[in-house]
Amino acid sequence: MHIFQDNLLQEQCLTLAEYKTLLMKQLLFALLAIGTAILIFSFQNNLKQPAEMKQYWLVLLKRGPNRGQDSAAAAKIQSAHMANMDRMHAAGKLVMAGPIGDKSDLRGIFIMDVANREELDALIAKDSALITGRLEAEVHSWWTEKGNYVFK
């Protein structure tokens, strides 16, 4: 037996059996602590990795200040507005669009898939309803998990 062990036995008046039990408890505690640390580390590494995010652009189309056109002019503006939407969709830039069905100032939305705000601004600047002031655009960047949503 080592000197340390002999001194511990003498100071605490432990029998050899009690000393072995104490050592076993300490060893078990150490193993339990190490096992818990390994489990925690393993759990943290197996958590879902942060999702890769994709940026889209949400364009809120609101009533503009210039809505006094006669019905023929309004129809022509609307037709050109729809043609611009068709062009943006064909180019893969407009992924979803639609009107708002209530009587609020919010008239419709676009969800756009473009590289940046400048590209978005260039595309919507060609829209007849925005050019004439029949509609105004409020633009927001919108992020979602890449591949999680499919727009058709």
C-alpha positions in Angstrom: 0.0 0.0 0.0 1.2 3.6 -0.7 2.1 6.0 2.0 -0.8 8.3 1.0 -3.3 5.4 1.3 -1.9 4.4 4.7 -2.2 8.0 6.0 -5.7 8.3 4.7 -6.6 5.0 6.3 -5.1 6.2 9.6 -6.5 9.7 9.6 -10.1 8.7 8.8 -10.0 5.4 10.6 -11.1 3.6 7.5 -10.9 -0.1 7.1 -9.4 -1.4 3.9 -12.9 -2.5 2.7 -14.3 1.0 3.4 -11.3 2.6 1.6 -11.9 0.4 -1.5 -15.6 1.3 -1.4 -14.7 5.0 -1.3 -12.3 4.6 -4.2 -14.9 2.7 -6.2 -17.5 5.4 -5.6 -15.0 8.1 -6.7 -14.2 6.0 -9.8 -17.9 5.5 -10.6 -18.6 9.2 -10.2 -15.7 10.1 -12.5 -16.9 7.6 -15.1 -20.4 9.0 -14.8 -19.2 12.5 -15.3 -17.1 11.6 -18.3 -20.0 9.6 -19.8 -22.4 12.5 -19.3 -19.9 14.9 -20.9 -19.5 12.5 -23.9 -23.3 12.2 -24.3 -23.8 16.0 -24.1 -21.0 16.6 -26.7 -22.5 13.9 -29.0 -26.0 15.3 -28.7 -24.9 18.8 -29.5 -23.0 17.6 -32.6 -26.0 15.6 -33.8 -28.4 18.6 -33.6 -29.7 19.8 -36.9 -27.2 22.1 -38.5 -28.4 25.7 -39.1 -30.5 25.8 -42.1 -29.2 27.3 -45.3 -31.4 30.4 -45.9 -32.7 31.8 -49.2 -33.6 35.4 -49.7 -36.8 36.4 -51.6 -38.3 39.8 -51.9 -41.9 40.6 -50.8 -43.5 43.4 -52.8 -46.7 44.8 -51.3 -48.7 46.6 -53.9 -50.7 49.4 -52.4 -53.2 51.9 -53.8 -51.3 54.7 -55.4 -52.1 58.4 -55.4 -53.2 58.4 -59.1 -56.3 56.3 -59.4 -58.5 58.7 -61.3 -58.2 57.0 -64.8 -61.3 56.3 -66.8 -62.2 52.6 -67.2 -60.5 52.3 -70.6 -57.2 53.8 -69.3 -57.4 51.7 -66.1 -58.0 48.5 -68.2 -55.0 49.4 -70.4 -52.8 49.9 -67.3 -54.0 46.6 -65.8 -53.3 44.8 -69.1 -49.7 46.1 -69.2 -49.3 45.3 -65.5 -50.3 41.7 -66.2 -48.0 41.5 -69.2 -45.1 42.7 -67.0 -45.9 40.0 -64.4 -45.9 37.4 -67.2 -42.5 38.6 -68.4 -41.1 38.5 -64.8 -42.5 35.0 -64.3 -41.2 33.7 -67.6 -37.7 35.0 -66.6 -38.0 33.1 -63.3 -38.0 36.3 -61.2 -41.7 36.4 -60.1 -42.4 33.2 -58.2 -45.8 34.1 -56.8 -48.3 37.0 -57.2 -51.9 37.7 -56.5 -54.5 40.3 -55.6 -55.7 41.0 -52.1 -59.4 40.3 -51.8 -60.6 43.0 -49.5 -61.2 46.7 -49.8 -58.0 47.8 -48.0 -55.2 49.9 -49.5 -53.2 46.7 -50.0 -54.1 45.5 -53.5 -51.7 42.7 -54.3 -48.3 41.0 -53.6 -45.3 39.8 -55.5 -42.8 37.3 -54.2 -39.6 37.8 -56.2 -36.5 35.7 -56.6 -33.8 38.1 -57.6 -30.1 38.6 -56.8 -30.5 41.9 -55.0 -32.6 45.0 -54.4 -31.2 46.8 -57.5 -32.4 44.0 -59.8 -35.8 44.0 -58.1 -36.1 47.8 -58.5 -35.2 47.5 -62.2 -37.9 44.9 -62.8 -40.7 46.6 -61.0 -39.8 50.0 -62.5 -41.2 48.6 -65.8 -44.6 48.0 -64.3 -47.3 50.2 -65.8 -49.4 50.4 -62.6 -46.4 51.6 -60.7 -45.2 54.0 -63.4 -48.6 55.7 -63.6 -49.0 55.9 -59.8 -52.1 53.6 -59.8 -50.1 51.4 -57.4 -47.2 52.0 -55.1 -44.7 49.3 -54.0 -43.5 48.6 -50.5 -40.6 46.2 -50.6 -39.3 43.9 -47.9 -36.5 41.2 -48.0 -37.9 37.9 -46.9 -35.8 34.9 -45.8 -36.9 31.3 -45.7 -35.2 27.9 -45.4 -33.7 27.0 -48.7 -35.5 24.2 -50.4 -38.2 24.1 -47.8 -40.8 25.9 -50.0 -41.5 25.3 -53.6 -43.4 27.9 -55.6 -45.2 26.7 -58.7 
